[in-house]
Amino acid sequence: MARHFKPNISGFSNPKPEQLKMARLARGLSVTDLSGLIGVTKQAISQYENGKSVPSAETLSKLIQVLKFPASFFMAPIKSSKHEPVTFFRSLKSATQKARGMQSVRSDFLEWTFNYLSKYLEFPPLNLPKISEDILQNPSDDDIEEIAALVRKHWGIGEGPISNVILLMEKNGIIMGNSQSIDEKLDAFSEMRDRPFIVLGDNKKSAARARFNAAHELGHMILHTWIPKEELDEVLLKRIEREANLFAGAFLLPRSTFGNEVMSSSLEHFIDLKRRWKVSIQAMIYRCSELGILTENQVLYLRKQISARKMNKKEPLDDVLEREQPTIMKRSIKMLVEHKVLTPEEIVDNLCLPSEEIQELFNIEKGFFNDFNNVVPLRLIKTIDTNAN
């Protein structure tokens, strides 16, 4: 007969209401979904999450099993940012509320992990240029071009192609993670807390698209963090999405240099440019249209070619250019383990997060937290003589 695991919750205090809700959102469940899975009313779930009622030990045990979070997650005094940040979602209009809820809580996981690791390691300080809020409240297209150029100058990277956008952002104090469970229509999202936290989406997307998504989120972190959460309506959302796209194009493809390299309106020429600049052909064509390098007829002709060659979703070089990955958090965790400052088990226990969440968020190979101590340690005593018979 199959035996069902029951978590040991003896000795735990009452669960934190906000963390019950976070675990539900992380799993993409509605209140109705969760109530059906654990056999209580949806009113009961709502009361647990707003602190008006406390789940019984049996119900809490079911919650832990269904949500697949450790019991410590629901009890730990985990602190988030004091303020309520605006979350900027790439492709927000097409993303579902469920997808947005699933990913918003991962900003908390990212921040918690960063705060925990900061007790042991010194991370790069945040290094963003200061820009007048008067300009940010209603920037012109030329303002955004100049701001993108200012960021490049501030970071000392010149005006050529950026070799690794994500590494550059991490070097300047931006904390980044991955989420493979992110909705396919939701490429990335970001929040400004004490510093920017950015989560990138599906690793299956092209390297060029991922770079543009990262630059788009950087645009939000520079241009839009002054916006109060309650003011983010549909009209303002449309405006800031356009501004972030303009920033990303200007940041990745500077007007002063990229424009001088566009020598032809042939698709083959744009494939060569993609190899050098690591930006999608479609984004480069759009950039050329913005800068007046190509006429409307030339742009239309290129788009028809792209459609005829079925390049709308998969372009040449998408399988060749290497996908850039966030590395600083992964390296931090591995450094602490390799230098025997902490064990994998201590990291998981102290973060109070499922090991699978940590692995996905920081692109750590599966099994790292489980397999690290599943090997008998051996020490080489003497060198084997390979010439011996």
C-alpha positions as CSV (number, residue, x, y, z in Angstrom):
1,M,0.0,0.0,0.0
2,A,1.3,3.4,-0.9
3,R,2.3,5.6,2.0
4,H,1.8,9.3,1.8
5,F,4.4,11.7,3.2
6,K,3.2,13.9,6.0
7,P,5.5,16.8,6.9
8,N,6.4,17.2,10.5
9,I,5.0,20.5,11.6
10,S,5.2,20.0,15.4
11,G,6.9,22.9,17.1
12,F,6.0,25.4,14.4
13,S,4.1,28.6,15.2
14,N,1.3,29.9,13.2
15,P,2.0,30.3,9.5
16,K,2.5,33.8,8.1
17,P,-0.6,34.8,6.1
18,E,1.3,36.7,3.4
19,Q,3.6,33.6,2.8
20,L,0.6,31.3,2.4
21,K,-0.6,33.6,-0.4
22,M,2.9,33.8,-1.9
23,A,3.2,30.0,-2.1
24,R,-0.2,29.8,-3.8
25,L,0.7,32.5,-6.3
26,A,4.0,30.8,-7.0
27,R,2.2,27.6,-8.0
28,G,-0.3,29.5,-10.3
29,L,-3.3,28.5,-8.2
30,S,-6.4,30.5,-7.6
31,V,-8.1,30.5,-4.2
32,T,-10.7,28.2,-5.7
33,D,-8.1,25.9,-7.1
34,L,-6.3,25.5,-3.7
35,S,-9.5,25.1,-1.7
36,G,-10.4,22.1,-4.0
37,L,-7.0,20.5,-3.6
38,I,-6.9,20.6,0.2
39,G,-10.6,20.1,0.8
40,V,-11.6,23.4,2.5
41,T,-13.8,26.2,1.4
42,K,-12.4,29.1,-0.6
43,Q,-13.6,31.4,2.2
44,A,-11.3,29.5,4.5
45,I,-8.3,30.0,2.2
46,S,-9.0,33.7,2.0
47,Q,-9.2,33.9,5.8
48,Y,-5.9,32.1,6.1
49,E,-4.3,34.5,3.7
50,N,-5.6,37.7,5.3
51,G,-4.8,36.5,8.9
52,K,-8.4,36.2,10.1
53,S,-8.1,32.5,10.6
54,V,-5.3,30.0,11.2
55,P,-5.3,26.6,9.5
56,S,-5.4,23.5,11.7
57,A,-2.3,21.3,11.8
58,E,-3.9,18.8,9.4
59,T,-4.8,21.6,6.9
60,L,-1.4,23.1,7.2
61,S,0.1,19.7,6.5
62,K,-2.0,19.5,3.3
63,L,-1.0,23.0,2.3
64,I,2.7,22.1,2.5
65,Q,2.2,18.9,0.5
66,V,0.1,20.6,-2.3
67,L,2.2,23.8,-2.5
68,K,5.5,21.9,-2.2
69,F,7.1,24.6,-0.1
70,P,9.0,23.6,3.1
71,A,7.1,24.1,6.4
72,S,9.8,26.7,7.4
73,F,8.8,28.9,4.5
74,F,5.4,29.5,6.1
75,M,6.9,30.3,9.5
76,A,10.1,32.2,8.8
77,P,10.3,35.9,9.5
78,I,11.2,36.8,6.0
79,K,11.4,40.5,5.2
80,S,10.7,42.1,1.9
81,S,11.2,45.7,0.8
82,K,9.5,48.2,2.9
83,H,7.8,49.9,0.0
84,E,5.4,48.4,-2.7
85,P,7.4,48.5,-5.9
86,V,5.9,48.7,-9.4
87,T,6.4,45.5,-11.3
88,F,7.3,46.0,-14.9
89,F,6.2,43.1,-17.0
90,R,7.5,42.6,-20.6
91,S,4.4,42.0,-22.7
92,L,2.1,42.8,-19.8
93,K,-1.0,43.2,-21.8
94,S,-0.9,39.7,-23.2
95,A,0.2,38.1,-20.0
96,T,-2.4,36.5,-17.8
97,Q,-3.1,37.6,-14.2
98,K,-2.1,34.0,-13.2
99,A,1.3,34.4,-14.9
100,R,1.9,37.8,-13.4
101,G,1.1,36.5,-9.9
102,M,3.4,33.5,-10.4
103,Q,6.3,35.7,-11.3
104,S,5.8,38.6,-9.0
105,V,6.6,36.5,-5.9
106,R,9.9,35.4,-7.6
107,S,11.1,39.0,-7.1
108,D,10.8,38.3,-3.4
109,F,12.7,35.1,-3.7
110,L,15.4,36.9,-5.6
111,E,15.6,39.7,-3.0
112,W,15.6,37.3,-0.1
113,T,18.4,35.2,-1.6
114,F,20.4,38.4,-2.4
115,N,20.0,39.7,1.2
116,Y,21.0,36.3,2.6
117,L,24.1,36.0,0.4
118,S,25.1,39.7,1.2
119,K,25.8,38.6,4.7
120,Y,28.8,36.6,3.3
121,L,29.8,38.3,0.1
122,E,30.2,41.9,-1.2
123,F,28.2,42.4,-4.4
124,P,29.0,45.2,-6.9
125,P,27.4,48.5,-5.8
126,L,24.5,49.8,-7.9
127,N,25.9,52.1,-10.6
128,L,23.2,53.9,-12.6
129,P,23.5,57.5,-13.8
130,K,21.3,60.1,-12.1
131,I,18.8,61.7,-14.5
132,S,16.5,64.6,-13.7
133,E,13.0,63.5,-12.8
134,D,11.7,66.5,-14.8
135,I,13.0,64.8,-17.9
136,L,11.8,61.4,-16.9
137,Q,8.2,62.5,-16.4
138,N,7.8,63.3,-20.1
139,P,10.9,62.4,-22.1
140,S,11.0,63.0,-25.9
141,D,12.5,60.3,-28.2
142,D,15.7,62.4,-28.4
143,D,15.8,62.5,-24.6
144,I,15.7,58.7,-24.5
145,E,18.4,58.4,-27.2
146,E,20.6,60.7,-25.0
147,I,19.8,58.8,-21.8
148,A,20.8,55.5,-23.5
149,A,24.0,57.1,-24.7
150,L,24.6,58.4,-21.2
151,V,24.3,55.0,-19.7
152,R,26.9,53.6,-22.1
153,K,29.2,56.5,-21.3
154,H,28.6,56.0,-17.5
155,W,29.5,52.4,-17.8
156,G,32.5,53.1,-20.1
157,I,31.6,50.7,-22.9
158,G,32.0,52.9,-25.9
159,E,29.6,52.8,-28.9
160,G,30.2,49.4,-30.4
161,P,28.4,46.1,-29.9
162,I,28.0,44.9,-26.3
163,S,29.6,41.6,-25.9
164,N,27.4,40.4,-22.9
165,V,24.5,42.6,-21.9
166,I,23.5,40.5,-18.8
167,L,27.1,40.4,-17.5
168,L,27.4,44.1,-18.0
169,M,24.2,44.8,-16.0
170,E,25.3,42.4,-13.2
171,K,28.7,44.2,-13.0
172,N,26.8,47.4,-12.3
173,G,24.8,46.1,-9.4
174,I,21.6,44.8,-11.0
175,I,20.5,41.5,-9.6
176,M,19.2,39.0,-12.2
177,G,17.6,35.6,-12.2
178,N,15.8,33.1,-14.5
179,S,12.3,31.6,-14.6
180,Q,11.7,28.8,-16.9
181,S,8.1,28.6,-15.7
182,I,7.4,32.1,-16.9
183,D,4.5,32.5,-19.3
184,E,5.6,32.3,-22.9
185,K,3.9,35.7,-23.5
186,L,5.7,37.2,-20.5
187,D,9.4,37.5,-21.5
188,A,10.8,39.2,-18.5
189,F,9.9,41.4,-15.5
190,S,11.6,43.8,-13.2
191,E,11.2,45.7,-9.9
192,M,13.2,48.5,-8.3
193,R,13.6,47.7,-4.7
194,D,16.8,48.8,-2.9
195,R,18.3,48.0,-6.2
196,P,16.9,46.6,-9.5
197,F,15.8,43.0,-9.6
198,I,15.2,41.5,-13.0
199,V,13.9,38.0,-13.9
200,L,14.3,36.8,-17.5
201,G,12.0,34.2,-19.1
202,D,12.2,31.0,-21.0
203,N,15.8,29.9,-21.8
204,K,14.5,28.5,-25.1
205,K,14.0,32.0,-26.6
206,S,16.8,33.3,-28.8
207,A,19.9,35.0,-27.5
208,A,19.1,38.1,-29.4
209,R,15.6,38.3,-28.0
210,A,16.9,37.7,-24.4
211,R,19.4,40.5,-24.8
212,F,16.7,42.9,-26.0
213,N,14.4,41.9,-23.1
214,A,17.2,42.6,-20.6
215,A,17.9,46.0,-22.2
216,H,14.1,46.7,-22.1
217,E,13.9,46.0,-18.4
218,L,17.0,48.2,-17.9
219,G,15.1,50.9,-19.6
220,H,12.3,50.6,-17.1
221,M,14.7,50.7,-14.2
222,I,16.2,53.9,-15.5
223,L,13.2,55.7,-16.9
224,H,10.2,54.6,-14.9
225,T,10.8,53.9,-11.2
226,W,9.4,57.3,-10.3
227,I,5.9,56.1,-11.3
228,P,3.6,55.4,-8.3
229,K,2.0,52.0,-8.5
230,E,-1.5,53.4,-8.4
231,E,-0.9,55.5,-11.5
232,L,0.0,52.7,-13.8
233,D,-3.1,52.7,-16.0
234,E,-3.5,51.4,-19.6
235,V,-2.5,54.7,-21.2
236,L,0.6,55.1,-19.1
237,L,1.5,51.4,-19.6
238,K,1.4,51.8,-23.4
239,R,3.6,54.9,-23.2
240,I,6.3,53.3,-20.9
241,E,6.4,50.1,-22.9
242,R,7.2,52.2,-26.0
243,E,9.8,54.2,-24.1
244,A,11.5,51.0,-22.8
245,N,11.6,49.6,-26.3
246,L,13.1,52.8,-27.7
247,F,15.7,52.8,-24.9
248,A,16.6,49.1,-25.6
249,G,17.1,49.8,-29.3
250,A,19.2,53.0,-28.6
251,F,21.2,51.2,-26.0
252,L,22.0,48.1,-28.1
253,L,22.3,49.9,-31.4
254,P,23.7,53.4,-30.9
255,R,22.6,55.9,-33.5
256,S,26.2,57.2,-34.0
257,T,27.7,53.8,-34.9
258,F,25.1,51.3,-35.9
259,G,23.6,53.6,-38.5
260,N,27.0,53.9,-40.2
261,E,27.1,50.1,-40.6
262,V,23.8,49.7,-42.5
263,M,25.1,49.6,-46.1
264,S,22.3,47.7,-47.7
265,S,18.6,47.0,-47.4
266,S,19.1,43.3,-48.3
267,L,18.1,40.6,-45.7
268,E,21.5,38.9,-46.1
269,H,23.2,42.2,-44.9
270,F,21.0,42.3,-41.8
271,I,21.9,38.7,-41.1
272,D,25.6,39.8,-41.1
273,L,24.7,42.7,-38.8
274,K,23.0,40.4,-36.4
275,R,26.1,38.3,-36.1
276,R,28.0,41.4,-35.0
277,W,25.5,43.3,-32.9
278,K,23.6,40.2,-31.5
279,V,20.2,41.9,-32.0
280,S,17.3,40.4,-33.9
281,I,16.9,41.2,-37.6
282,Q,13.4,42.5,-36.9
283,A,14.6,44.8,-34.1
284,M,17.3,46.2,-36.3
285,I,14.9,46.9,-39.1
286,Y,12.6,48.7,-36.6
287,R,15.6,50.7,-35.4
288,C,16.5,51.6,-39.0
289,S,12.9,52.8,-39.5
290,E,13.1,54.9,-36.3
291,L,16.4,56.5,-37.4
292,G,15.2,57.1,-41.0
293,I,17.9,54.9,-42.4
294,L,15.4,52.9,-44.4
295,T,12.3,54.1,-46.2
296,E,8.8,52.8,-45.6
297,N,9.0,50.8,-48.8
298,Q,12.3,49.3,-47.9
299,V,11.0,48.3,-44.4
300,L,7.8,46.8,-46.0
301,Y,9.8,44.8,-48.5
302,L,12.1,43.4,-45.7
303,R,9.1,42.5,-43.6
304,K,7.5,40.7,-46.5
305,Q,10.7,38.7,-47.1
306,I,10.8,37.8,-43.4
307,S,7.2,36.5,-43.6
308,A,7.8,34.6,-46.8
309,R,10.9,32.9,-45.3
310,K,9.0,32.1,-42.1
311,M,11.5,34.1,-40.0
312,N,8.9,35.9,-37.8
313,K,9.4,33.5,-34.9
314,K,12.8,31.9,-35.7
315,E,15.5,33.9,-37.4
316,P,18.9,32.9,-38.9
317,L,21.6,32.6,-36.2
318,D,19.0,32.0,-33.4
319,D,20.6,28.5,-33.0
320,V,24.2,29.9,-33.3
321,L,24.4,32.9,-30.9
322,E,25.0,31.8,-27.4
323,R,22.3,32.7,-24.8
324,E,23.6,34.9,-22.1
325,Q,22.8,33.9,-18.6
326,P,22.8,35.6,-15.2
327,T,25.8,34.3,-13.3
328,I,26.6,36.3,-10.2
329,M,24.0,34.7,-7.8
330,K,24.9,31.2,-9.1
331,R,28.7,31.9,-8.6
332,S,28.0,33.3,-5.1
333,I,26.1,30.2,-4.0
334,K,28.8,27.9,-5.4
335,M,31.6,30.0,-3.9
336,L,30.2,29.7,-0.4
337,V,29.9,25.9,-0.8
338,E,33.3,25.4,-2.4
339,H,35.0,27.4,0.3
340,K,33.1,25.5,2.9
341,V,31.5,28.6,4.4
342,L,28.0,26.9,4.1
343,T,26.8,23.5,3.0
344,P,24.1,23.2,0.3
345,E,21.7,22.0,3.0
346,E,22.4,25.1,5.1
347,I,21.7,27.4,2.2
348,V,18.4,25.7,1.4
349,D,17.4,25.5,5.0
350,N,18.2,29.2,5.7
351,L,16.5,30.4,2.6
352,C,13.4,28.4,3.4
353,L,12.7,27.9,-0.3
354,P,12.3,24.6,-2.2
355,S,15.7,23.7,-3.7
356,E,14.0,23.4,-7.1
357,E,13.1,27.1,-6.9
358,I,16.6,28.1,-6.1
359,Q,18.0,26.0,-8.9
360,E,15.7,27.4,-11.5
361,L,16.0,31.0,-10.4
362,F,19.8,31.0,-10.6
363,N,20.2,28.4,-13.4
364,I,22.0,26.0,-11.1
365,E,22.2,22.4,-12.4
366,K,19.5,20.1,-11.1
367,G,20.6,18.0,-8.2
368,F,23.2,20.4,-6.9
369,F,21.6,20.7,-3.5
370,N,20.6,17.0,-3.3
371,D,23.6,15.3,-4.9
372,F,26.4,17.4,-3.4
373,N,26.8,15.1,-0.4
374,N,25.7,11.9,-2.1
375,V,29.3,11.0,-3.0
376,V,31.8,9.3,-0.7
377,P,34.8,11.6,-0.4
378,L,38.1,10.0,-1.7
379,R,41.6,11.3,-1.5
380,L,44.4,10.2,-3.8
381,I,47.2,8.7,-1.7
382,K,49.9,8.2,-4.4
383,T,50.3,8.6,-8.2
384,I,49.5,5.5,-10.2
385,D,52.4,4.4,-12.4
386,T,50.8,4.1,-15.8
387,N,53.9,2.3,-17.2
388,A,53.7,-0.5,-14.8
389,N,52.8,-4.0,-16.1
